[in-house]
Amino acid sequence: MRTNKPDARDGFVRGNQKQGNALAQRSLVALLGLGLVGLVVLVQFGDNGILAFFNLRGHEAELRQEVAQLEADNQQMDGQLEALADDPEALEKLAREKHNMRRPEEEVLMVLPKAEAD
């Protein structure tokens, strides 16, 4: 005669094992889902997230443009430097125009702006 008491021959001794496994699986899936959602939020909105990445790409483009402009200016200045080193007339012209220099036998006349009458 069988009693209603669980027995090892029934496949479970400590209660319904199938129900316990299903609960453990659901809990694991829920925990993994929450972890995945947390990871996605961190990737999107963290200090090194997607938004910061796009901001840095915009800043990088600005810096690349600035570097290109500085390199062009540098090449122009190199050309001016070579011209001054090779051409004494260009050096003299620069000295006269920028630094108001003159030769010993020359006189420099400066034209002053007209004073406004009050």
C-alpha positions in Angstrom: 0.0 0.0 0.0 1.1 3.4 -0.9 0.8 6.5 1.3 0.6 10.1 0.1 4.0 10.7 1.5 6.7 11.5 -1.0 9.1 8.7 -1.7 12.5 8.5 -3.4 10.9 6.2 -6.1 8.6 9.1 -7.1 11.6 11.2 -8.2 11.5 13.7 -5.4 12.0 13.5 -1.8 12.2 17.2 -0.6 9.2 18.6 -2.4 8.5 19.4 -6.1 11.9 19.6 -7.7 10.5 20.8 -11.1 8.8 23.8 -9.5 12.1 24.7 -7.7 14.1 24.4 -10.9 11.7 26.6 -12.8 11.9 29.3 -10.1 15.7 29.2 -10.1 15.7 29.5 -13.9 13.3 32.5 -13.8 15.4 34.2 -11.1 18.5 33.6 -13.1 17.0 35.0 -16.3 15.6 38.0 -14.4 19.0 38.7 -12.8 20.8 38.4 -16.1 18.2 40.7 -17.7 18.8 43.4 -15.0 22.5 43.1 -15.4 22.2 43.5 -19.2 20.0 46.6 -18.7 22.5 48.0 -16.3 25.4 47.4 -18.6 23.5 49.1 -21.5 22.7 52.1 -19.4 26.4 52.4 -18.4 27.6 52.1 -22.0 25.1 54.7 -23.2 25.3 57.3 -20.4 28.6 56.8 -18.5 31.6 59.0 -18.6 33.0 57.0 -21.5 29.6 56.2 -23.1 28.3 56.7 -26.5 27.3 60.4 -25.9 30.9 61.2 -24.8 32.2 59.3 -27.8 30.3 61.5 -30.2 31.3 64.7 -28.4 34.9 63.7 -28.7 34.6 62.9 -32.4 33.3 66.4 -33.0 36.1 67.9 -30.9 38.6 65.8 -32.9 37.3 67.2 -36.2 37.8 70.7 -34.9 41.3 69.9 -33.7 42.2 68.3 -37.1 41.1 71.5 -38.9 43.1 73.6 -36.5 46.2 71.5 -37.1 45.8 71.8 -40.9 45.6 75.6 -40.6 48.7 75.7 -38.3 50.6 73.5 -40.7 49.7 75.8 -43.6 50.8 78.8 -41.6 54.0 77.1 -40.7 54.8 76.3 -44.4 54.1 80.0 -45.2 56.5 81.2 -42.5 59.2 78.7 -43.6 58.9 80.2 -47.1 59.3 83.7 -45.7 62.3 82.7 -43.6 64.0 81.2 -46.6 63.3 84.3 -48.6 64.8 86.5 -45.9 67.9 84.3 -45.6 68.5 84.2 -49.3 67.5 87.7 -50.5 69.2 90.7 -48.8 66.7 93.0 -50.5 63.7 91.2 -48.8 65.5 91.5 -45.5 66.1 95.2 -46.0 62.5 95.8 -47.0 61.3 94.0 -43.8 63.7 96.1 -41.7 62.4 99.3 -43.2 58.7 98.6 -43.1 58.3 96.7 -39.8 61.1 98.2 -37.7 61.4 101.8 -39.2 65.1 101.3 -39.8 67.1 103.5 -42.2 70.6 103.8 -43.6 73.0 106.3 -42.0 72.8 108.7 -44.9 69.0 108.6 -45.2 66.3 110.8 -43.6 62.9 109.3 -42.9 59.8 111.4 -43.3 56.7 110.2 -41.6 53.2 111.4 -42.5 51.0 111.9 -39.5 47.3 111.7 -39.7 45.4 115.0 -39.8 44.3 116.2 -36.3 40.5 116.6 -36.0 39.2 120.0 -35.1 36.9 120.1 -32.1 
